[in-house]
Amino acid sequence: MFKRKKSFSLEEIDNGHYKVTYRGVPCVKCPFDYVLYQMIIEEVKPDLIIEIGTNKGGSALYLADLLEVRGKGQIHTIDITDESFEIVKSHPRINLFHNGWKDYDLNLAAGFSKILVIEDSSHSYRNTFDAINKFAPLVSKNSYLIVEDGIINDLGRAKEFGGGPEKAIREFLNNNSQFLICDKWINFFGKNATFNTMGYLKRIK
Ligand SMILES: C[S@@+](CC[C@H](N)C(=O)[O-])C[C@H]1O[C@@H](n2cnc3c(N)ncnc32)[C@H](O)[C@@H]1O
């Protein structure tokens, strides 16, 4: 007879999240964060989402579909490779950039009024810190700079990533008082029950 487990581990959720697909496209996010994202989009109503780290494009597709339902908005998704699925490439709300975030011209965001930025690339401390410093000025007041995968610390992998996103966030916040960690999203399902630990940064001024 089936016996229900009384608990499950972070490692099991981590293993599962690598297998998630959205409309058949791999989409590497923690289940809790999908729910938060759709609420954040409803709250912010962005007309531009910049995503650093496309991979196969599942997250860009998910976000683009949410924008499509609202009838407004574009995604600029940036990677260093071109591995996204055809359904992603052909989505009218998705614009793909393949030369890495350093080559992204910030002027491409001119003319958009509500901008949300997601950093989901290599997760190394240095890369995360540099990327969020470049893109933070684009984030609109009352919108978010979302820094993915601080969870690597809880998974015991921070050293591998030079301290990872959490270290980058801490240092970034020291010099950027216009952002604060938004407890509403961080603690939505329980304290830091997200893979984006410390990573929902709200622009308050
Ligand atoms: C964790 S995956 C992105 C996952 C995707 N956002 C999703 O949720 O399905 C990280 C991606 O970042 C890309 N990447 C690494 N360095 C980058 C850089 N300098 N600029 C842009 N993308 C980069 C990698 O090639 C990889 O595809």
The ligand as a MOL file (V3000), in Angstrom:
LIG
                    3D

  0  0  0     0  0            999 V3000
M  V30 BEGIN CTAB
M  V30 COUNTS 27 29 0 0 0
M  V30 BEGIN ATOM
M  V30 1 C 19.5890 28.8260 -15.6950 0
M  V30 2 S 19.6600 28.9810 -17.4350 0 CHG=1
M  V30 3 C 18.2960 30.0130 -17.8110 0
M  V30 4 C 17.0160 29.3280 -17.5220 0
M  V30 5 C 15.7930 29.9730 -18.0980 0
M  V30 6 N 15.6500 31.3750 -17.7210 0
M  V30 7 C 14.5880 29.1910 -17.6080 0
M  V30 8 O 14.0230 29.5540 -16.5420 0
M  V30 9 O 14.2400 28.1920 -18.2500 0 CHG=-1
M  V30 10 C 21.0310 30.0050 -17.6080 0
M  V30 11 C 21.3500 30.4880 -19.0200 0
M  V30 12 O 22.1850 31.6370 -18.9040 0
M  V30 13 C 23.0060 31.6710 -20.0270 0
M  V30 14 N 24.1420 32.5940 -19.8280 0
M  V30 15 C 25.3400 32.3460 -19.2610 0
M  V30 16 N 26.1110 33.4470 -19.3200 0
M  V30 17 C 25.3820 34.4230 -19.9170 0
M  V30 18 C 25.6280 35.7880 -20.2700 0
M  V30 19 N 26.8100 36.3690 -20.0460 0
M  V30 20 N 24.6290 36.4920 -20.8650 0
M  V30 21 C 23.4380 35.9170 -21.1000 0
M  V30 22 N 23.1580 34.6140 -20.8020 0
M  V30 23 C 24.1180 33.8880 -20.2280 0
M  V30 24 C 23.3800 30.2130 -20.2430 0
M  V30 25 O 23.8310 29.9970 -21.5730 0
M  V30 26 C 22.0890 29.4970 -19.9070 0
M  V30 27 O 21.3320 29.2080 -21.0510 0
M  V30 END ATOM
M  V30 BEGIN BOND
M  V30 1 1 1 2
M  V30 2 1 2 3
M  V30 3 1 2 10
M  V30 4 1 3 4
M  V30 5 1 4 5
M  V30 6 1 5 6
M  V30 7 1 5 7
M  V30 8 2 7 8
M  V30 9 1 7 9
M  V30 10 1 10 11
M  V30 11 1 11 12
M  V30 12 1 11 26
M  V30 13 1 12 13
M  V30 14 1 13 14
M  V30 15 1 13 24
M  V30 16 1 14 15
M  V30 17 1 14 23
M  V30 18 2 15 16
M  V30 19 1 16 17
M  V30 20 1 17 18
M  V30 21 2 17 23
M  V30 22 1 18 19
M  V30 23 2 18 20
M  V30 24 1 20 21
M  V30 25 2 21 22
M  V30 26 1 22 23
M  V30 27 1 24 25
M  V30 28 1 24 26
M  V30 29 1 26 27
M  V30 END BOND
M  V30 END CTAB
M  END
